[in-house]
Amino acid sequence: MKISELMTRNPCTVSPETPVSEAARLMKEEDVGIVPVVERVGGAETRGRLVGVVTDRDIAIRHVAEGRASDAPVRDVMSGGVKTATPEDSVEMVMELMGREQIRRIPVVDERGSLVGVVSQADLARKASDSTKVEQTVERISQPGGSHQN
């Protein structure tokens, strides 16, 4: 099975210039813990190039705990160097990546690096066919000392 069959398509996004308070409001409205950060390339493109993610943890640790101004841009607190998948990647490959890197959510990008979706640990738990492999992946993600990227 390909990850494109499980991913959430067209997730909400923010730009690097979006105020952190707006990203937090969007997380609350959408009931998500991560928002991809994209740069629009050439006005006609409907999807943007992924440049990072902002997580609820980023906001708590890099924004609130450091006493930053409420209008600080997302670029000041976002996580870069994000691990990604492509729509053609297998579910097994993505579960292996999530377990190895101890991350709960992975943006899915096309060949140009444009965001097309996000796959989460919850997507795998709800939709993947191999429940034993999903359980093992969740255990690996949850091990102490992980990267806590997202």
Beta strands, then each sheet from edge to edge (+ up, - down):
strand 1: 8-9
strand 2: 34-39
strand 3: 49-55
strand 4: 105-109
strand 5: 115-120
sheet 1: 1+ 5- 4+
sheet 2: 2+ 3-
end
